[in-house]
Amino acid sequence: MKILFLTRYDSKGASSRYRFLQYIPYLETAGFECIVSPLFDNKYLNKLYNCKQNTFVSIFVYMVRRLSVLVTTKKFDIVVLEKEVIPFAPAFLERLLNIINIPYVVDYDDAIFHQYDCHTNPIVRTILRKKIAVVMRNARLVIAGNNYIAKYAQQAGAKQVEIIPTVIDITKYSQIRESKKNDVFRIVWIGSPSTYQHVEAILPALAKISNSKLLLIGAGKRKFNESWIEVRSWSEVSEIKDIQSADVGIMPLPDTPWARGKCGFKLIQYMACGLPVVASPVGVNADIVEHGKNGFLASSTEDWVRFLTNLRNDKVLRTSMGSDGRKKVENNYCLQVTAPRLVELLYDG
């Protein structure tokens, strides 16, 4: 079976890398012929991560390239879309795939329907608020990263909806961490410049954790006067080692419609490294974090201070929670568990 993957990004885009690219070797071993065509390349992402604007001309070129790839869809048995064919365009291209009998599977790891139905521009809301529902309804299969997205797809009238969480390759993650040279309690957050605002909201709480250091990975080129905050650029080569250098991983989120559609991937990365976690009880976070077992759910500033202080003071607790988190990832949130399921779904499709 020949599959065309129309991903949003190339290898530097986390969503495309973890939802699609890491599965390619498994799919090829299972007999699929896989062709991957990203909408935006790594050059586009490099500018985005460095808080630089891509030009209108470059974006136009990306769109034209995507349209030229669509002309080749008849060569494939199935098309797998990441979210949509082209962002901020009506669903006419997805409808066209249906009309010319090109079956497609669509995958979501974010509640991007809220990008349209909650948009501040009333014109965008009016024209595109039902776009993702249409895309889902015309798909042969909708793969959702969590229950929140799956429920939306079901309400939209999707023919088949399956949940596959965003996962890691467990063979790349180790619980073994280098011995620290000092007793400073290290808190890690990993993300992107656009999601840094979530951790920024709890900086006052983190500042109250004495003898601690906050490591921000992928927050962009930010500078802080505070000596307890360290910023590192994200790198696929170093991200695991950077996480392993910490004592606890955090995932603060606001309780908003967009945040409820998040897949909790940061938590899975932390837990795969054997770290306890502290997270906001928003969306799938409350499913991944078993409060008091593999981490804590913090609803207030007082919660963040109390739980992080408890973990700072109790190394045995950190070790126990980290071990429980690792086991949960091994059983539920790794490629070795989800890859056979994806193979099955694509064959059935």
C-alpha positions, 0 to 999 in steps of 0.5 A: 500500500502506498501512502502520501503523508501531507505533514504540516512540518519537516523534522524540526516540527515536534507535531510532525516528528512525533505524530508521523515521521517516527512511525515511518520505519515501522510502517515500511517494515509492515509493507507500506510505501511511504512518501512524506511531503511537509507543507513547511520546511525546516528553514521556515521553522528556524525563523519561527523559533528565532521569532522572525517573520517568514515573508509573504512570498516564501509562504506563497511558495509553500502553498503552491508547492503543496498544491502541486503535490495534491496533483499526484494523489491519484498515485497513492492508495491513501493520503494521511493529513496532518490537521488540514491541507492548507491552514486558513483556507476553506475545506474545498481541497479536502472535499475535492479529495472526496469527490475524486475518490482519494481516501484520506486519514486526518490526524490531530494533536491539537484542538485546531478547530478552536483556532477558527471558532475562537478566532478574534477576527469575526470574518475568520470565525464566520468563514472557517468556524466549521472547517475542521468539522467538515474535514473530519466528516469527509475523512475515512478515519480521524486519529485524535491525540486525546478524548477532547479532540475525539469527542469533537470529531464524533460530534462533527459526524466523523465516520471513524474516530480512534485515539492515539496519544502523542508518544516517544520511542522508549528505546531513546529514553533512559532513566539513568542520569548523570550525578549532579555536582551540587544539590540545587533542585532543578526544574525543567520546562520544554516547549516553544517560544509560543508556549513560553507564556504558560510557564511565565504565568507561574514564575512568581510561584517558582521564584519561591522555591529556594535553592532551585534552578529553572531550566527553560528549553526551547523558549526562544532567545529570552534573557533573564536577570534572575540567576536561577533561570537558565535558557537553552536552545532546543535541539533534537540531539540534546533534548533528552540529556537536558531533561535528564539533568533535572529533578522534576518536569513541569507543565503549566496550562491555562484552563482554556478551550485550546489548552484542553486539546493539548496532548500532554507530550511534555509530561510523557517526555519527563516521565520517560526520563524518570522524572516526577511531574507537576502539571495543571489539571487541564485536559489530558494532563489529569489522565497522564498525571496520577496525583500523588503517584507519578506527580502532582496536579497544581491548581493554584500558586500555593499548590505549585509552591507546596508540591515543588517544595515537597519534591525538593525536600524528598529525594525518595519521593522523587525517585518513587514517582519517577519510577511510576511515571516511567512504567506508565509511559512504557505501558501506554505512551511509547511507540512500541505500543502505538505503532502496531495499532497505527499499522492496523488502522491504516490497513483497515482504512 
